[in-house]
């Protein structure tokens, strides 16, 4: 190790290399003073700039230092700076990897991980440089510093190696049932990997659904930090935009299978719904504890039921429990039916989809309306016309508008009841399978006079 008086004499060197050495030593010392404050705004960026300048200046000074004492000082400065850069890169890779996993699209996620890879390469480069300078110094202190750099670089590389590309298929009752539709559909389209938390309440049912859909080969061991489900709706939208018939056909084959619905299910439907010929509309009910602001408003539900009846259709209430006084004469109440044993068995997910398909094919179901509950999205992807209500544009589900056939978004803005009324009348006149092309501009803000259009809508007249 160089003695203190020798360092002082070297720093007082008036040569050009001596000036560069002084600047490098000063910047390294400044970087060291802020290591305890790197979490503060702007501090880490300044810290990185100082380290970068230290390496640049010390490298330039080293070119003319030869084998002098100044060269030994510069080697020690560079060992420290390179080790610090490797450790900082490890931190940066970890932070950026977490952000990349939460990116809104798969493309953004992959772009983020490419940047992580670049940072990891920087860490490895810094560690190699530190090791080289340490060998020249050949001191325990230098070797220890180089070892720190090596450990940091290996840790950074491990971040990339341990990237979890799998998406979690939630099999706990507390999670949205519909999220499973997203993941299974996106996996069929894009070959995604899937994981299920071991011991989840509906783990066996989830595995059965994925097996029946031909996705058992996509399953991976469960790990932390899975890929973000934000990607899924975008992947589905892109598949439908590329080839709508192929996309919908792929999902119907995978989700519904080749076998007809069970006799037990058909008997259950006949008993609950009857054989009335009226065309029907599902009215979804949501009353969960998660995002309560998205729950069904019962006053609005009552008005929706009236609009359905006035359009010559019959409402079927589906989902969570509702006050019985809302169920109008002639309506069908299937709320909480998903809790019955028929829909809680090993094939619970396919059974629910078969329920919607049977209602559509044999009981006149022409569409569904509800708040942004993911449970609607299974039948929507199967081809059931869907209208979902929202307080503001939905970034995730809005991608399906114009891509998934019959999928409409209605923002609760002035005129939204008129849009619903017009949609119901078109469903009544041109039910699914009639061959008529129906286009509704659900994003359009309709202005109206409350005494005219809204009154007509409530009375069942065409808007």
Secondary structure, DSSP 4 states (H G I P E B T S, - for coil): ---HHHHHHHHT--SHHHHHHHHHHHHHHHHHHTGGGTTSTTHHHHHHHHHHHHHHHHHHHHHTTTTSHHHHHHHHHHHHHHHHHHHHHHHHHHHHHHHHHT-SSHHHHHHHHHHHHHHHHHHHHHHHHHHHHHHHH--HHHHHHHHHHHHHHHHHHHHHHT---EEE---STTS-TTHHHHHHHHHHHH--EEE--TT-TTHHHHHHHHHHTT-GGGB----SSPPPTHHHHHHHHHHHHH-HHHHHHHHHHHHH-SSPPPHHHHHHHHHHHTT----EEEEEE---STTGGGSPPHHHHHHHHHHHHHTT-EEEEEES---GGGS-TT-EEEETGGGSGGGTSTTHHHHHHHHHHHHHHHS-EEEEEEES-TTHHHHHHHT--EEEEESS--TTGGGGTTTSTTEEEEESSTTHHHHHHHHHHHHHHS-TTS-------TTPPPP--IIIIIHHHHTT---
